[in-house]
Amino acid sequence: MEETKINPEDFFSEQQLLNIKFFKENLEQYLENPLLFDKYVVIHDEKLINSFDNFQNAARYAFKNLPRGEFIIQRVYDESKIISCRRAVVYLNG
């Protein structure tokens, strides 16, 4: 099966793409900040607006206070340190 490539520009507004770029450019700095590490940050107009312990609170804040289609919510974590593993279930007769 042929893999379909996803173009981010098909899903995000121009402002969201700018916010994503801003987040990526500042991620190293955020990772070093203990107040931001492993938090969900709301970014709007290429500025970090606020951080939250969970996605639900970040989304609640953003949808209540910011124009839709302009903000992004990102978790501050280092993707290179994530270990993925496969989980298998074994059923034993007996």
C-alpha positions in Angstrom: 0.0 0.0 0.0 1.3 3.4 -1.0 1.9 5.8 1.9 -0.1 9.1 1.6 1.9 12.2 2.5 0.0 14.8 4.5 0.5 18.4 3.7 0.1 20.5 6.9 -1.1 23.5 4.9 -4.2 21.5 4.0 -5.2 21.4 7.7 -3.9 24.5 9.4 -4.6 28.2 8.8 -1.7 30.5 7.9 -1.6 31.9 11.4 -1.5 28.4 12.9 1.4 27.5 10.6 3.3 30.6 11.9 2.5 29.5 15.5 3.8 26.0 14.8 7.0 27.4 13.4 7.4 29.7 16.4 6.9 26.7 18.8 9.5 24.6 17.0 12.0 27.5 17.0 11.6 28.0 20.8 11.2 24.3 21.8 14.7 24.0 23.1 14.3 27.0 25.4 10.9 25.6 26.6 12.4 22.2 27.4 15.0 23.8 29.6 12.3 25.7 31.6 11.0 23.5 34.5 7.8 25.6 34.5 7.0 24.6 30.9 8.5 21.1 30.6 5.7 18.5 30.1 3.1 21.2 30.0 0.6 22.1 27.3 1.2 25.5 26.0 -1.2 27.8 24.1 0.4 29.8 21.3 -1.3 32.7 19.6 0.2 35.4 17.3 3.6 33.8 17.6 3.6 34.3 21.4 3.4 31.8 24.3 0.2 32.8 26.0 -0.2 30.4 28.8 0.7 26.8 30.0 -1.4 24.1 31.5 -1.0 20.7 33.2 -3.4 19.0 30.7 -4.7 19.4 27.2 -8.4 19.8 28.4 -7.6 23.0 30.5 -5.4 24.4 27.7 -8.2 23.8 25.1 -10.9 25.3 27.5 -8.8 28.4 27.9 -8.0 28.8 24.2 -11.5 28.3 22.9 -12.9 30.7 25.5 -10.4 33.5 25.0 -8.8 33.3 21.5 -10.1 33.3 17.9 -10.6 29.9 16.5 -8.3 28.8 13.8 -5.5 31.0 15.0 -4.1 29.4 18.1 -2.3 26.1 18.6 -1.8 23.9 21.7 1.4 21.9 21.9 2.9 19.7 24.6 6.4 20.6 25.6 8.4 17.4 25.6 11.4 15.9 23.8 10.2 13.5 21.1 13.7 12.0 20.7 13.5 10.6 24.3 10.2 8.8 23.8 10.6 5.0 23.7 8.0 3.2 21.7 7.3 -0.5 22.2 4.9 -3.0 21.0 2.6 -4.7 23.5 1.5 -8.3 22.9 -1.2 -10.2 24.7 -0.6 -13.9 25.2 -3.5 -16.2 26.1 -2.8 -19.4 27.9 -5.1 -22.4 27.8 -5.4 -23.9 31.2 
